[in-house]
């Protein structure tokens, strides 16, 4: 082989190596560039009169919002806050009635959910953006961006119930009325009072052994909030053997009034023996994830076809979104609840109450109303000083605004119309 031929061969091989390196670098670069975030829903996904928008720079993130009653300016406004595993879409059936009554009503996907920024969440990501106080700031920033200095009411369901309660505590000037749904709001944490001149040291609180006590039951059990704070929870639901769609179908079914085993009653205390009365979607078998816990209660094909409050095309909106994002963004709030200290700033509001008119709505078949013993009573007697009513709706479980939207809409409109003074 001549020298020129060997040189040409070497150049060719070097060129191949360089090309391969460039292709690999380009592939890595493309992998690091996230896909374009999804825009608004297609119009056919939503009932008539509701629009889908994505707003930029709401407390530093882009927020997906559904709203209705936007055609007429200067209407009084109502903010709706969803729970887990839900979306702004959960309010689709009550929004038209509120708008028809003369309100501008809007509902965001919360931080970490759906099409709102921060949905690409990993277990090891910083929890601080998901703190309760920052979620309240998200709501205040959204209200301000929508052009309002005060709201006729804030309404929250499940996880959103707590956010709504905190909105009312932190900014009563903005949120003039408050409705909590399905999860009673217990109010700010208490600080030790009158201890400055005590000569004897206060006894240390007894250790909390509820999780160990649950594990000693026969069969051994575990609390779902603790499970939701673990690394494996997201993958268990997102990569469920039955698929996200069927997992959500079974989960929604088991926590609804359609599951006839839901016969809730007040619990006598926060003990393993009392918590053992809760269904397996609250106090799970120790060796099972949530996907396995709800799978045996998957409704039949005929029951799914007969479902009117969550037909399959509506469920597909949820399963498409959660199939794309996973569940970790929503699970971050459960991790906060199991991580002492990260919400410590809320103690600054110790002693504050919700003094504006308030109301509670739950489903009569919803164990969530009672899962925290004494919470419903505390909300009425301590946390809220002007609670106008507690309504437990027939024919509804945990998803009360979806299972019985007409009743919930009527209760909300009656509450909104009542004088505040």
Buried (B, 14 or more C-beta within 10 A) or exposed (E): EEEEEEEEEEEEEEEEEEEEEEEEEEEEEEEEEEEEEBEBBEEEBBEEBBBBBBBEEBBEBBBBBBBBBBEEEEBBBBBBBBBBBBBBBBBBBBBBBBBBBBBBBBBBBBBBBBBBBBBBBEBEBEBEBBBBBBBBBBBBBBBEBBEBEEBBBBBBBBBBBBBBBBBBBBBBEBBBBBBBBBBBBBBBEEEEEEEEEEEEEEEEEEEEEBEEBBEEBEEEBBBBBBBBBBEEBBBBBBEBEBEBBBBBBBBBBBBBBBBEEBEBEEBEEEBBEBBBBBBBBBBBBBEBBBBBBBBEBBBEEEEBEEBEBBEEEBBBBBBBBBBBBBBBBBBBBBBBBBEEEBBEEBEEBEEBBBEBBBBBBBBBBBBBBBBBBBBBEBBBEEBBEBBBBBBBBEBBBBBBBBBBBEBBBEBBBEBBEEEEE
